[in-house]
Amino acid sequence: MQDGSKRRARLVLIVGVLLAVFAGVGTFVYASGAGGVQAAPAIPTTPVVVAAREIPAKTTITQGDLKVVEFNLDSKPGAALAKQEDAIGKVTTTPISVGEPVLLSKLNDGKTGFVVMPLDALGPDGAPKADAPFFRAFSVTVPDADAVGGNVVPGDIVDLMITLNFDPTKFYDRTRPTQTADTSTKIVLEKVVILARVGAVYTIRSNTDTAERLAYLQGAGVKLSMLLRAPKDERAANTGGQTGPGVIAEYKIKVPEKVLAPAPR
């Protein structure tokens, strides 16, 4: 009877030990499995504006030129932009490749550099719109005395005025008896943007037809003068030009008369 009790006691002890072993193994397996599915720590990122396509130098940036991607925080360039709005409308000083971060050091506000095609003439792809004028950058030479004392700077808006000695007999086969050679002055271009300046040489934006006309006037020795507009003054002058008779009448200039010599006695 005692032997049976001892055998049962041993059996209970063995079963208890086995259960303890199984429980320990199960706990280890569970802990190992739980540790294997834990997510890796998240790498901090930050938004960076990059070029969505090739952007040449001297290009006004449009929304289609840009996209925003996430960069690792420790690899973000120091001068990179986070918002597209900070780049749209600015001008590239150097080319920017696809995927390259758009840096402040590669942009300017259009006053220290210039673009030939204004932003409103560009389509979504950055190319000129089909109905956009054939804009060109063109230079004219205007001495300081005829350019507001040399106080015209890039970004200013001016009107261009010409003054020439006009002889109708040189241009027309037939002239009216009232027509005569005289100095003539006229504002020929209004709201001209000054893109750049080097001394007395000013770079402006014009279409191809206007560039040809200005080249002719300069070649013919016509005097060019600049009239500086006030900021935000968009009004058209629409003047008719001036010649001697009009100026004399407006300012009531006394017309010189010949002095008749006294008749000999």
Backbone bond lengths (Angstrom), bond angles and torsions (degrees), N, CA, C in turn:
res aa  C-N    CA-C-N  psi(-1)  N-CA   C-N-CA  omega(-1)  CA-C   N-CA-C  phi
1 M - - - 1.461 - - 1.507 110.34 -
2 Q 1.375 114.58 -40.65 1.452 118.45 178.30 1.505 110.89 -68.06
3 D 1.356 116.43 -36.83 1.477 118.58 179.04 1.519 110.62 -61.59
4 G 1.319 118.34 -40.21 1.472 121.49 179.18 1.514 111.06 -63.74
5 S 1.320 115.75 -39.02 1.464 118.84 179.60 1.517 110.92 -66.33
6 K 1.330 115.53 -39.71 1.461 118.71 179.29 1.522 110.88 -64.35
7 R 1.352 115.02 -40.88 1.477 118.37 -179.74 1.529 110.10 -63.12
8 R 1.339 116.14 -41.36 1.470 118.75 179.70 1.531 110.86 -65.07
9 A 1.332 115.60 -38.20 1.464 119.12 179.45 1.518 111.03 -64.29
10 R 1.363 114.75 -42.06 1.469 117.85 178.23 1.515 110.61 -63.29
11 L 1.337 115.88 -41.24 1.467 120.35 -178.43 1.531 110.68 -62.37
12 V 1.342 115.25 -43.30 1.476 118.90 178.73 1.519 110.40 -63.01
13 L 1.354 116.32 -40.10 1.468 120.27 179.92 1.523 111.14 -64.28
14 I 1.342 115.49 -43.49 1.473 119.64 -179.73 1.521 110.78 -63.64
15 V 1.343 114.85 -44.31 1.476 118.83 179.20 1.521 110.15 -61.65
16 G 1.328 117.38 -40.84 1.471 120.57 179.31 1.516 111.71 -63.16
17 V 1.363 113.77 -42.74 1.483 116.89 178.67 1.515 110.72 -62.99
18 L 1.341 117.21 -44.05 1.470 120.64 -179.87 1.529 111.09 -61.77
19 L 1.331 115.76 -42.49 1.468 118.45 178.90 1.527 111.31 -62.59
20 A 1.333 115.30 -39.44 1.468 118.86 178.78 1.521 111.10 -64.71
21 V 1.349 115.28 -40.34 1.481 119.13 178.14 1.513 110.64 -63.69
22 F 1.354 115.64 -47.57 1.481 118.68 179.95 1.537 111.51 -60.10
23 A 1.330 115.68 -40.60 1.465 119.22 179.54 1.524 110.92 -63.48
24 G 1.335 116.32 -40.21 1.468 119.54 179.07 1.517 111.81 -66.01
25 V 1.349 115.71 -42.84 1.472 119.40 178.58 1.520 110.42 -62.97
26 G 1.342 116.02 -43.29 1.469 119.42 179.76 1.521 111.89 -61.64
27 T 1.333 114.88 -42.44 1.474 118.20 178.91 1.527 111.49 -62.07
28 F 1.342 117.00 -40.99 1.472 121.61 179.99 1.530 111.25 -64.86
29 V 1.358 114.56 -44.29 1.470 118.70 -179.74 1.522 110.50 -63.96
30 Y 1.324 116.74 -42.35 1.469 120.22 -179.86 1.523 110.93 -63.10
31 A 1.345 114.16 -45.45 1.465 117.96 -179.28 1.522 111.08 -63.67
32 S 1.334 116.51 -39.29 1.470 119.90 179.29 1.510 110.68 -65.56
33 G 1.342 116.52 -42.33 1.466 120.21 -179.85 1.509 111.58 -65.97
34 A 1.327 117.31 -41.95 1.456 120.26 -179.59 1.516 110.93 -64.24
35 G 1.331 117.10 -38.12 1.457 119.45 178.75 1.510 112.30 -68.09
36 G 1.333 119.19 -28.03 1.457 122.05 -177.15 1.507 113.67 -74.22
37 V 1.331 119.70 -21.30 1.465 120.53 -176.56 1.529 111.83 -103.11
38 Q 1.329 117.82 4.84 1.447 119.07 178.65 1.526 110.20 -67.00
39 A 1.370 117.41 136.45 1.464 122.24 -178.85 1.523 110.27 -71.85
40 A 1.357 114.19 144.74 1.459 119.59 176.89 1.526 109.30 -68.67
41 P 1.310 117.84 151.17 1.475 120.48 179.51 1.532 110.69 -58.38
42 A 1.342 118.33 136.22 1.464 122.78 -178.63 1.525 110.29 -68.63
43 I 1.363 115.48 136.10 1.465 121.13 177.25 1.519 108.10 -85.68
44 P 1.306 119.79 124.58 1.472 121.06 -178.62 1.527 111.32 -66.05
45 T 1.338 116.35 135.55 1.466 122.14 179.77 1.526 109.81 -125.46
46 T 1.321 114.56 168.53 1.464 120.98 179.16 1.522 109.11 -147.31
47 P 1.353 119.58 145.26 1.464 121.04 -179.99 1.530 111.25 -71.76
48 V 1.343 115.01 139.84 1.468 121.76 178.97 1.525 108.45 -135.80
49 V 1.319 117.09 133.74 1.466 122.39 176.84 1.523 108.86 -81.09
50 V 1.350 116.06 126.68 1.465 121.37 178.42 1.526 109.08 -127.11
51 A 1.320 115.79 166.88 1.464 121.09 179.10 1.522 110.02 -76.46
52 A 1.329 116.53 128.58 1.463 121.05 177.89 1.523 111.46 -83.97
53 R 1.331 116.99 -14.16 1.468 122.85 177.84 1.523 107.45 -156.61
54 E 1.312 115.87 174.35 1.461 119.87 177.91 1.532 109.64 -64.49
55 I 1.319 116.90 128.48 1.467 121.89 179.20 1.526 107.95 -117.47
56 P 1.334 118.53 111.07 1.469 120.01 179.81 1.525 111.53 -68.55
57 A 1.314 115.52 166.98 1.461 120.59 173.74 1.528 109.95 -68.02
58 K 1.340 116.27 155.93 1.465 123.80 -179.38 1.526 111.65 57.62
59 T 1.335 115.39 41.34 1.460 121.84 178.40 1.522 109.53 -115.50
60 T 1.321 116.14 133.48 1.462 120.06 173.98 1.525 108.45 -77.92
61 I 1.310 117.41 122.33 1.465 121.92 -173.74 1.524 110.66 -75.74
62 T 1.337 115.13 132.56 1.455 122.28 174.85 1.532 109.04 -113.29
63 Q 1.326 116.46 171.42 1.462 120.17 -177.58 1.521 111.29 -62.74
64 G 1.335 117.15 -33.40 1.457 119.99 -179.96 1.514 114.10 -67.95
65 D 1.328 117.33 -14.21 1.465 120.90 179.12 1.522 112.24 -80.90
66 L 1.333 117.22 -10.89 1.466 120.33 -167.53 1.522 112.89 -124.06
67 K 1.312 114.87 158.27 1.462 122.60 166.94 1.531 107.28 -152.39
68 V 1.329 115.75 163.60 1.463 120.97 -178.58 1.524 108.80 -114.19
69 V 1.321 117.45 128.92 1.464 122.94 177.17 1.527 108.41 -126.23
70 E 1.342 115.38 162.61 1.458 120.84 179.09 1.530 109.67 -92.19
71 F 1.315 116.53 128.45 1.462 123.33 176.22 1.522 108.87 -110.88
72 N 1.349 116.82 146.28 1.454 119.01 169.55 1.524 108.78 -57.72
73 L 1.299 116.02 138.39 1.459 120.27 -173.83 1.522 112.14 -57.90
74 D 1.327 116.34 -35.95 1.465 118.81 -177.11 1.522 112.96 -81.61
75 S 1.352 117.84 -6.64 1.468 119.94 179.64 1.525 112.52 -111.14
76 K 1.327 117.94 4.76 1.463 121.21 179.77 1.522 110.10 -72.03
77 P 1.366 117.97 128.30 1.471 119.76 175.17 1.521 110.72 -62.22
78 G 1.308 116.11 143.47 1.454 120.45 -174.55 1.514 114.43 -60.71
79 A 1.360 117.53 -34.84 1.467 120.75 -176.05 1.526 112.50 -97.90
80 A 1.341 117.47 12.80 1.464 120.34 -178.50 1.524 110.59 -70.66
81 L 1.330 114.85 153.88 1.463 121.41 179.60 1.519 110.20 -98.77
82 A 1.319 116.40 149.26 1.462 121.29 178.98 1.522 111.91 -102.89
83 K 1.344 117.82 -21.03 1.463 121.87 -177.46 1.519 110.21 -123.82
84 Q 1.352 116.16 136.87 1.457 120.57 179.69 1.528 111.53 -62.40
85 E 1.332 116.78 -32.83 1.463 120.41 -177.38 1.523 112.52 -58.77
86 D 1.331 116.76 -25.39 1.460 120.15 -178.81 1.526 112.20 -75.41
87 A 1.344 117.45 -13.01 1.467 120.66 -178.37 1.521 112.93 -111.51
88 I 1.345 117.50 -28.65 1.467 120.96 -176.33 1.528 110.23 -62.17
89 G 1.340 115.12 130.57 1.459 120.84 179.90 1.505 114.03 93.32
90 K 1.329 117.03 -14.98 1.460 119.58 177.89 1.538 109.83 -83.97
91 V 1.317 115.98 169.65 1.463 122.25 -173.73 1.525 109.24 -114.32
92 T 1.328 116.23 134.27 1.459 120.53 178.30 1.525 110.13 -77.47
93 T 1.314 116.40 137.41 1.463 120.89 176.32 1.520 111.52 -94.83
94 T 1.332 117.57 -21.07 1.461 123.45 176.47 1.520 108.32 -139.69
95 P 1.348 118.34 161.11 1.471 119.55 177.40 1.534 110.90 -63.72
96 I 1.336 115.99 149.60 1.464 122.30 176.59 1.522 107.75 -125.86
97 S 1.335 117.11 124.90 1.460 122.16 -176.34 1.525 111.43 -81.88
98 V 1.343 115.50 163.37 1.462 121.15 178.23 1.530 109.73 -59.91
99 G 1.323 116.71 131.36 1.451 121.72 178.64 1.511 114.75 82.56
100 E 1.319 116.86 -6.61 1.470 120.34 -179.17 1.526 109.98 -78.85
101 P 1.334 118.12 134.99 1.464 119.50 177.17 1.525 111.39 -59.08
102 V 1.311 116.10 140.40 1.464 121.93 177.89 1.525 107.44 -87.62
103 L 1.320 115.94 112.87 1.458 121.84 -175.59 1.523 111.05 -101.75
104 L 1.311 115.79 148.32 1.463 120.76 177.24 1.519 111.26 -60.03
105 S 1.332 116.56 -30.83 1.463 120.27 -178.68 1.521 112.56 -68.82
106 K 1.342 117.80 -12.92 1.464 121.07 179.54 1.524 112.26 -104.48
107 L 1.329 116.57 11.38 1.463 120.95 -177.76 1.518 109.97 -128.08
108 N 1.335 115.14 154.46 1.457 119.76 168.20 1.518 108.46 -141.33
109 D 1.312 116.00 174.43 1.465 120.78 -174.69 1.516 113.45 -89.27
110 G 1.337 117.42 6.62 1.459 120.69 178.79 1.510 113.72 92.58
111 K 1.339 118.16 -5.37 1.462 120.45 179.24 1.522 111.44 -95.55
112 T 1.338 117.09 -29.69 1.452 119.71 176.85 1.517 111.37 -92.72
113 G 1.303 117.04 -4.89 1.453 123.24 174.71 1.513 106.78 -147.95
114 F 1.313 118.10 179.98 1.458 117.67 -179.86 1.513 110.01 -147.93
115 V 1.319 114.90 161.54 1.452 121.92 174.60 1.517 107.94 -122.39
116 V 1.316 115.65 146.45 1.463 120.33 179.98 1.522 110.18 -74.12
117 M 1.327 116.85 -43.06 1.461 121.34 -175.41 1.526 109.96 -100.12
118 P 1.332 119.30 119.49 1.468 120.45 179.33 1.521 111.35 -67.18
119 L 1.333 115.54 160.06 1.462 121.10 -174.56 1.516 112.50 -59.93
120 D 1.344 118.20 -39.10 1.461 119.86 -176.61 1.527 113.01 -73.63
121 A 1.335 117.52 -5.40 1.464 120.92 176.85 1.521 112.11 -97.44
122 L 1.345 116.88 0.12 1.457 121.63 -177.67 1.519 110.83 -100.99
123 G 1.349 115.53 144.90 1.446 121.36 175.25 1.516 111.24 -87.07
124 P 1.347 117.87 -178.88 1.466 121.28 -179.30 1.524 113.73 -60.34
125 D 1.350 117.06 -26.37 1.460 120.21 -179.29 1.518 112.83 -87.68
126 G 1.329 117.78 3.78 1.451 120.82 179.68 1.510 114.61 86.72
127 A 1.328 118.19 -6.85 1.465 122.24 178.20 1.527 109.74 -90.25
128 P 1.358 117.61 156.76 1.472 119.07 179.12 1.526 111.55 -59.43
129 K 1.326 116.52 142.33 1.455 120.98 174.91 1.530 109.77 -63.71
130 A 1.332 115.78 155.93 1.465 120.11 -177.29 1.523 111.93 -60.97
131 D 1.326 117.47 -33.47 1.463 120.71 -177.70 1.528 112.90 -97.80
132 A 1.332 117.53 10.25 1.464 120.31 -179.82 1.525 110.32 -72.56
133 P 1.325 118.29 143.93 1.468 120.41 176.01 1.530 110.88 -60.63
134 F 1.318 115.67 158.65 1.462 120.95 177.84 1.534 108.30 -82.69
135 F 1.324 114.90 76.06 1.456 119.61 -175.97 1.527 110.86 -71.03
136 R 1.339 114.68 144.24 1.451 122.68 174.61 1.530 108.42 -139.67
137 A 1.321 115.95 153.02 1.459 120.20 170.30 1.520 107.39 -88.36
138 F 1.335 116.05 132.37 1.465 121.07 -172.33 1.524 108.39 -140.87
139 S 1.317 116.88 141.10 1.461 120.77 -177.41 1.517 111.78 -106.85
140 V 1.321 115.80 140.70 1.461 122.68 173.94 1.525 107.68 -127.48
141 T 1.317 115.19 149.16 1.464 120.71 179.20 1.521 109.30 -104.99
142 V 1.318 115.46 120.72 1.466 121.19 -179.34 1.527 107.92 -134.22
143 P 1.325 118.49 115.77 1.471 120.26 178.66 1.529 111.19 -59.95
144 D 1.333 115.89 154.89 1.468 120.28 -178.50 1.522 112.45 -54.99
145 A 1.330 116.47 -36.91 1.464 119.77 -177.84 1.519 112.20 -63.22
146 D 1.336 116.85 -22.99 1.463 121.27 179.56 1.527 111.88 -108.28
147 A 1.337 117.03 8.87 1.465 122.05 -179.53 1.523 109.82 -127.70
148 V 1.315 115.87 54.19 1.470 122.52 177.80 1.532 110.42 54.36
149 G 1.324 115.82 42.82 1.460 119.82 177.92 1.511 113.90 67.20
150 G 1.345 117.39 21.60 1.457 120.53 -178.84 1.506 113.88 80.84
151 N 1.325 117.55 14.12 1.466 121.40 -177.10 1.521 113.78 -93.54
152 V 1.318 117.95 9.79 1.466 121.36 176.61 1.524 108.40 -85.38
153 V 1.326 116.98 129.55 1.465 122.07 -177.05 1.526 109.31 -127.20
154 P 1.350 117.58 161.84 1.466 120.16 177.11 1.525 111.68 -54.51
155 G 1.320 115.17 136.23 1.456 121.58 -176.64 1.511 113.10 100.02
156 D 1.335 117.38 -18.45 1.464 120.47 177.46 1.525 110.67 -72.41
157 I 1.330 115.27 157.44 1.463 122.58 176.56 1.526 107.62 -113.61
158 V 1.327 115.89 128.65 1.466 119.91 -177.37 1.523 110.04 -131.08
159 D 1.337 114.43 163.38 1.460 121.86 165.84 1.526 107.18 -106.64
160 L 1.328 116.54 144.33 1.463 121.29 178.47 1.519 109.69 -102.51
161 M 1.314 115.93 128.76 1.458 122.31 -179.83 1.528 109.17 -119.91
162 I 1.332 116.56 139.92 1.459 120.71 178.01 1.525 109.59 -113.76
163 T 1.324 115.27 149.86 1.461 122.17 174.37 1.522 107.46 -135.85
164 L 1.319 116.68 126.12 1.463 120.46 -178.17 1.517 110.63 -145.28
165 N 1.307 114.31 156.03 1.462 120.79 171.80 1.523 107.27 -87.63
166 F 1.305 115.63 111.24 1.466 120.92 -171.37 1.520 110.18 -107.51
167 D 1.328 114.68 123.16 1.465 121.59 175.95 1.519 107.42 -116.28
168 P 1.311 118.67 106.22 1.470 120.84 -175.77 1.522 113.44 -60.62
169 T 1.320 118.07 -25.50 1.472 119.26 -178.60 1.521 112.00 -68.16
170 K 1.345 117.79 -18.00 1.464 120.70 178.70 1.528 112.10 -81.76
171 F 1.329 116.93 -16.15 1.457 120.17 -174.68 1.525 113.25 -117.21
172 Y 1.301 117.82 -19.44 1.464 120.64 -176.13 1.527 109.86 -126.66
173 D 1.341 114.52 141.27 1.467 119.33 177.03 1.519 110.87 -69.91
174 R 1.311 115.34 -36.51 1.463 119.77 -179.07 1.524 109.29 -124.01
175 T 1.307 115.61 135.22 1.460 120.97 176.73 1.518 109.90 -127.42
176 R 1.322 114.77 155.84 1.463 119.28 177.66 1.528 109.61 -78.30
177 P 1.285 116.72 153.15 1.471 119.52 179.91 1.520 113.22 -58.76
178 T 1.331 115.97 -26.72 1.470 118.81 -177.86 1.531 112.57 -81.88
179 Q 1.327 117.73 -13.04 1.461 120.87 -178.38 1.524 110.40 -82.71
180 T 1.314 115.62 141.42 1.462 120.19 -178.28 1.523 109.32 -150.90
181 A 1.298 116.28 165.25 1.462 121.29 176.37 1.526 109.79 -70.47
182 D 1.338 115.34 136.18 1.464 119.11 -179.16 1.524 108.35 -165.23
183 T 1.316 116.17 165.76 1.461 121.45 172.19 1.524 108.63 -76.48
184 S 1.344 115.88 135.89 1.464 120.95 -179.18 1.526 108.98 -130.75
185 T 1.327 115.92 137.52 1.466 121.87 -178.25 1.524 109.69 -128.31
186 K 1.360 115.80 139.99 1.471 119.59 -178.20 1.521 109.81 -156.74
187 I 1.330 116.15 137.34 1.470 120.68 168.31 1.523 107.22 -76.53
188 V 1.321 116.23 118.24 1.464 119.78 -174.24 1.528 112.83 -104.76
189 L 1.327 118.51 -22.98 1.464 121.60 178.82 1.524 109.02 -136.54
190 E 1.317 116.09 137.21 1.460 121.02 178.29 1.526 110.59 -120.65
191 K 1.321 114.69 153.07 1.475 123.16 176.29 1.527 111.33 55.35
192 V 1.319 115.35 52.66 1.463 122.16 178.75 1.530 108.57 -91.42
193 V 1.336 116.64 127.92 1.465 121.45 -179.78 1.531 109.58 -86.27
194 I 1.315 116.44 129.67 1.461 120.99 174.51 1.530 108.02 -84.54
195 L 1.321 116.75 114.05 1.461 121.28 -177.75 1.522 112.30 -85.20
196 A 1.319 116.26 -38.60 1.464 120.41 -177.72 1.518 108.65 -158.23
197 R 1.325 115.11 164.23 1.462 119.81 178.73 1.517 109.65 -149.11
198 V 1.321 115.83 134.92 1.462 122.73 170.57 1.522 106.51 -132.08
199 G 1.324 117.14 101.94 1.456 120.47 -176.84 1.514 111.14 64.08
200 A 1.340 115.34 -123.99 1.466 120.85 -179.56 1.522 112.35 -92.18
201 V 1.337 117.46 5.43 1.467 121.78 -179.76 1.525 108.76 -100.29
202 Y 1.316 115.39 119.55 1.466 121.93 -177.67 1.523 109.55 -112.24
203 T 1.336 116.49 133.02 1.461 121.47 175.67 1.521 108.50 -97.91
204 I 1.329 115.31 126.99 1.460 121.29 -179.50 1.523 108.86 -124.78
205 R 1.324 115.73 167.82 1.464 121.69 174.79 1.520 108.08 -103.95
206 S 1.336 116.13 130.23 1.465 119.95 177.10 1.515 108.87 -149.72
207 N 1.333 115.98 162.39 1.460 118.12 173.39 1.523 108.74 -79.93
208 T 1.318 116.40 171.40 1.465 120.34 -172.73 1.525 112.42 -65.68
209 D 1.335 118.23 -38.08 1.468 120.33 179.06 1.531 110.79 -63.16
210 T 1.320 116.30 -44.74 1.464 120.00 179.78 1.522 111.09 -64.78
211 A 1.316 117.11 -38.33 1.467 120.38 178.26 1.524 110.81 -60.63
212 E 1.326 117.18 -40.49 1.467 120.09 178.10 1.527 111.07 -64.12
213 R 1.316 116.80 -42.18 1.472 120.01 -179.28 1.532 110.97 -65.24
214 L 1.323 116.31 -42.14 1.458 119.41 178.84 1.524 111.12 -65.71
215 A 1.325 116.58 -38.22 1.466 119.72 177.54 1.525 110.52 -62.75
216 Y 1.325 116.84 -39.85 1.468 120.12 177.13 1.526 110.51 -62.76
217 L 1.322 117.48 -47.30 1.460 121.04 -177.91 1.529 111.41 -60.66
218 Q 1.330 116.08 -43.00 1.464 118.73 178.45 1.521 111.19 -65.51
219 G 1.339 115.79 -40.62 1.462 119.49 179.11 1.513 112.78 -65.43
220 A 1.329 116.82 -29.72 1.463 121.36 -179.79 1.521 112.30 -84.57
221 G 1.319 117.35 2.33 1.457 120.67 177.69 1.512 114.78 79.93
222 V 1.319 117.03 18.76 1.469 120.44 179.66 1.532 109.86 -72.07
223 K 1.312 115.74 139.68 1.464 120.83 179.12 1.523 110.41 -79.28
224 L 1.338 116.49 128.39 1.468 122.53 176.54 1.522 109.30 -104.46
225 S 1.307 116.43 137.66 1.466 121.92 175.49 1.520 108.92 -130.86
226 M 1.331 115.94 149.89 1.462 121.65 178.61 1.519 110.16 -110.30
227 L 1.315 115.97 135.10 1.460 122.63 174.64 1.525 107.36 -112.69
228 L 1.321 117.41 114.62 1.463 121.85 -176.08 1.521 110.56 -77.66
229 R 1.335 115.85 128.02 1.464 121.26 178.11 1.528 110.47 -88.47
230 A 1.318 115.63 150.31 1.463 120.54 172.91 1.530 108.99 -72.45
231 P 1.329 118.24 151.73 1.463 120.21 177.66 1.527 111.46 -56.12
232 K 1.309 116.08 137.86 1.470 124.90 176.78 1.532 113.78 68.32
233 D 1.321 117.44 11.36 1.468 119.75 176.49 1.522 108.37 -87.35
234 E 1.331 116.18 99.14 1.461 122.02 -176.90 1.521 112.39 -100.10
235 R 1.314 118.24 5.06 1.461 121.13 -175.83 1.525 111.35 -68.81
236 A 1.337 115.06 143.22 1.462 120.47 177.22 1.519 109.47 -87.26
237 A 1.327 116.21 135.56 1.466 120.38 179.82 1.530 110.96 -78.07
238 N 1.339 115.57 -45.51 1.475 120.84 177.84 1.533 112.24 51.65
239 T 1.311 116.29 48.50 1.462 119.85 178.80 1.526 110.54 -79.83
240 G 1.317 115.12 161.00 1.463 119.79 -178.83 1.508 114.55 -97.90
241 G 1.322 118.11 -2.44 1.454 120.89 -177.26 1.520 111.24 89.55
242 Q 1.317 115.42 167.24 1.460 120.29 -176.95 1.527 110.60 -137.67
243 T 1.330 114.79 142.04 1.465 123.18 169.69 1.529 107.38 -132.27
244 G 1.320 114.99 -179.56 1.459 119.87 -176.39 1.515 115.34 -52.69
245 P 1.322 119.64 -53.95 1.467 119.99 -177.06 1.524 113.49 -58.19
246 G 1.342 117.26 -40.18 1.458 119.31 -179.94 1.513 112.33 -66.09
247 V 1.335 116.57 -43.03 1.466 120.49 179.52 1.527 110.56 -65.42
248 I 1.333 115.89 -43.26 1.469 120.01 -179.40 1.528 110.94 -61.84
249 A 1.336 115.89 -41.86 1.465 119.16 -179.25 1.523 111.61 -69.35
250 E 1.344 117.27 -41.96 1.462 120.93 -176.96 1.525 111.66 -65.15
251 Y 1.320 116.12 -44.28 1.465 119.40 -176.55 1.529 112.88 -96.47
252 K 1.328 114.52 5.50 1.471 119.54 177.51 1.533 111.88 53.42
253 I 1.329 113.45 45.08 1.463 119.27 178.35 1.526 109.07 -72.70
254 K 1.284 115.91 132.08 1.464 120.14 -179.04 1.521 109.56 -71.58
255 V 1.293 115.72 129.31 1.459 121.39 -179.83 1.525 108.61 -80.77
256 P 1.323 116.87 124.88 1.468 118.72 178.82 1.530 110.88 -61.44
257 E 1.289 115.82 145.20 1.462 121.26 178.26 1.522 109.75 -123.20
258 K 1.306 114.36 151.72 1.454 119.76 178.23 1.527 109.48 -71.70
259 V 1.288 114.87 142.92 1.465 120.40 175.30 1.526 107.44 -95.63
260 L 1.302 115.64 118.34 1.461 119.54 -178.40 1.527 109.90 -79.91
261 A 1.286 114.29 130.34 1.472 119.17 177.65 1.523 109.52 -69.38
262 P 1.293 117.50 142.58 1.478 119.50 179.33 1.527 110.86 -63.48
263 A 1.284 114.82 145.06 1.469 119.89 -179.59 1.528 109.76 -65.46
264 P 1.306 116.41 138.28 1.472 119.16 179.22 1.525 111.02 -62.99
265 R 1.277 115.84 145.03 1.468 120.67 179.81 1.523 110.46 -91.02
